[in-house]
Amino acid sequence: MKTTFVSTFTLLNSSRTQLQSQTANLARLQIEMSSGRKADIGLDLGARSGEAVNLRSEHTRLDALIDTNALAASRLDVTQAALKDILTTTQDTLATLVGVRDTAGAASVARSSAEGGLKLVIARLNTQLGGTYLFSGINTDSKPVQDYFGTPPGANKTAVDAAFLGAFGFSQGDPAVSTITPAAMDAFLNGPFAALFADPQWGTSWSSATNQTMTSQISPAESLDSSVSANEQGLRKVAAALTMVADLGADRLGHQTFKTIVDKAASLLGEAVVGITTLKGEVGLAQSRVKAASDRLDVQTTILNTRINELELVNKEETAIRLNTAITQLETTYAVSSRLQKLSILNFL
């Protein structure tokens, strides 16, 4: 038979161990009560903790896609608005040209309308969102189109001036502009001038955008183009039509030569309306796809969140009862320890 050695020290040490255990338990319950979640997921779930980790990882990945979609949606919304403005300007300028074509002395009206339209188109093509240019393709840190009317003149203005001087031997502001024949103007418009808006001169003097556009991953298995490049043919045609009316000396030309410019510009603007409308449709489709993908991701994250909560959340009522019990036990242990500390053999001598 073996007896257990009993002493005040042994009793006090036992109480101290209980105090440490109960204090740790109380701290854990207080965390669970305040956060509503298990304090130690691995300890509480055991083998199921791997499932919780995987669910949280997937939830984080889908959340990142939702954030990406929000950015893509904003970019598409602003792009759609810019294209709408460009389309409206194109249609308004076309209507003005048709109205003044056969009106002598109306060249200044056409020129003023085209100049204002060109300024607006360039401004819209240089639209920024969050510090990035929307129409620059993947070259988002560079302005896609230089300011034609800037000081000093942009490369696009310089190229047009050089082409005009090379073709006719004088500048657009020279009185000799009135001597240009319809045939000579037609040859210029379809030759040196048209080349300025075709590759490679378009990329040299007008645009720094890339043909490749931004691509966004909108779901785990789906991606789409989320921007429009300033290099699109419809946008080039708008720029060409507005430039020829605004800056080829329209108000100094003979009426028949002026009509040659108007006819060419009207033809380009008509083609541009079709091209820009197509671009707007493509952007609209992308907007619909982004919204649909975001809606699906919201459903998936809700399902994942529900399962994560099932694994990690605590029962508040049950936790409150356990917390109160733990506080009571701790207070009792403190009381017992205090009584033990007062025990002394001297009290019994």
BELBELMO-V577961 format. One record per helix or strand of 2 or more residues. SS is the DSSP state (A for helix, B for strand). FROM is the first residue (numbers start at 0). LEN is the number of residues. If there is no record, write none. Layout:
# BELBELMO-V577961
{{SS/FROM/LEN} {SS/FROM/LEN}}
This chain:
# BELBELMO-V577961
{{A/7/28} {A/40/60} {A/106/19} {B/127/2} {B/131/2} {A/154/14} {A/174/5} {A/181/14} {A/200/6} {B/214/5} {B/221/4} {A/232/15} {A/249/3} {A/254/58} {A/315/26} {A/344/4}}
